[in-house]
Amino acid sequence: MAPIILMNAPEVAHISVVECGELLVDLRELSLLEVDPRQADPDGAYAMVREGVALRLERAARLLPDGLRLLVTEGYRPLALQTRYFYECAAELRRANPDWPDDHLRTQTSRSLAPPEIGPHVAGAAVDLTLCTTDGEELDLGTPVDASPEASDGACYTDAPNISGQVRRNRLALCAALTTAGLINYPTEWWHWSYGDRYWALLTGAPAARYGPM
């Protein structure tokens, strides 16, 4: 696999944000997408993303092979929730690796969760998603959404070598549609795609991120 820039990298944090002011929209109102309630919260935040992200998801949905649909599991994530997830993950890794220095612990945590102040989900800029058929049957993408590198033996990485040919074809179909529509992937998580955030700006060469924390 090619070298991966993680979310905690200084070059990500140094990207400036020029907030464009787009509102959040509810993906459940878009007929071309499926939204799974597995991450549902009382306020419905999980189904919300910025308008520019939603438009690109609609375009990606039209680019999929016949019979396939995007199945979104989570969009916007409030800052408090991102913070809780990040430090819970860090604590779990610390228990398993008590000798890790703090900076290494933060790096390893960032394989699975972005630092709260940088997180694309916190800006409404990211979605976690997979593929399903028009009948609602999920395709095999190799790991569950949100699988950790430890639990999946690294198969959560988008270009992981230890996946089957069919899984790779499924991932390629997902990647082709989303990339063509203008979203970028976080390479440690095949399911995580974003537009308009700092990580997107770094990878695409944009002068600034469009969306900051909400």
Secondary structure in CASP SS format (residue, H / E / C, confidence):
PFRMAT SS
TARGET T0000
AUTHOR 0000-0000-0000
METHOD secondary structure of the structure
MODEL  1
M C 1.00
A C 1.00
P C 1.00
I C 1.00
I C 1.00
L C 1.00
M C 1.00
N C 1.00
A C 1.00
P H 1.00
E H 1.00
V H 1.00
A H 1.00
H C 1.00
I C 1.00
S C 1.00
V E 1.00
V C 1.00
E C 1.00
C C 1.00
G C 1.00
E C 1.00
L C 1.00
L E 1.00
V E 1.00
D E 1.00
L H 1.00
R H 1.00
E H 1.00
L C 1.00
S C 1.00
L C 1.00
L C 1.00
E E 1.00
V E 1.00
D C 1.00
P H 1.00
R H 1.00
Q H 1.00
A C 1.00
D C 1.00
P C 1.00
D C 1.00
G C 1.00
A H 1.00
Y H 1.00
A H 1.00
M E 1.00
V E 1.00
R E 1.00
E H 1.00
G H 1.00
V H 1.00
A H 1.00
L H 1.00
R H 1.00
L H 1.00
E H 1.00
R H 1.00
A H 1.00
A H 1.00
R H 1.00
L H 1.00
L C 1.00
P C 1.00
D C 1.00
G C 1.00
L E 1.00
R E 1.00
L E 1.00
L E 1.00
V E 1.00
T E 1.00
E E 1.00
G C 1.00
Y C 1.00
R C 1.00
P C 1.00
L H 1.00
A H 1.00
L H 1.00
Q H 1.00
T H 1.00
R H 1.00
Y H 1.00
F H 1.00
Y H 1.00
E H 1.00
C H 1.00
A H 1.00
A H 1.00
E H 1.00
L H 1.00
R H 1.00
R H 1.00
A H 1.00
N C 1.00
P C 1.00
D C 1.00
W C 1.00
P C 1.00
D H 1.00
D H 1.00
H H 1.00
L H 1.00
R H 1.00
T H 1.00
Q H 1.00
T H 1.00
S C 1.00
R C 1.00
S C 1.00
L C 1.00
A C 1.00
P C 1.00
P C 1.00
E C 1.00
I C 1.00
G C 1.00
P C 1.00
H H 1.00
V H 1.00
A H 1.00
G C 1.00
A C 1.00
A E 1.00
V E 1.00
D E 1.00
L E 1.00
T E 1.00
L E 1.00
C E 1.00
T E 1.00
T C 1.00
D C 1.00
G C 1.00
E C 1.00
E E 1.00
L C 1.00
D C 1.00
L C 1.00
G C 1.00
T C 1.00
P C 1.00
V C 1.00
D C 1.00
A C 1.00
S C 1.00
P H 1.00
E H 1.00
A H 1.00
S H 1.00
D C 1.00
G C 1.00
A C 1.00
C C 1.00
Y C 1.00
T C 1.00
D C 1.00
A C 1.00
P C 1.00
N C 1.00
I C 1.00
S C 1.00
G H 1.00
Q H 1.00
V H 1.00
R H 1.00
R H 1.00
N H 1.00
R H 1.00
L H 1.00
A H 1.00
L H 1.00
C H 1.00
A H 1.00
A H 1.00
L H 1.00
T H 1.00
T H 1.00
A C 1.00
G C 1.00
L C 1.00
I E 1.00
N E 1.00
Y C 1.00
P C 1.00
T C 1.00
E C 1.00
W C 1.00
W C 1.00
H E 1.00
W E 1.00
S E 1.00
Y C 1.00
G C 1.00
D C 1.00
R H 1.00
Y H 1.00
W H 1.00
A H 1.00
L H 1.00
L H 1.00
T H 1.00
G C 1.00
A C 1.00
P C 1.00
A C 1.00
A E 1.00
R C 1.00
Y C 1.00
G C 1.00
P C 1.00
M C 1.00
END
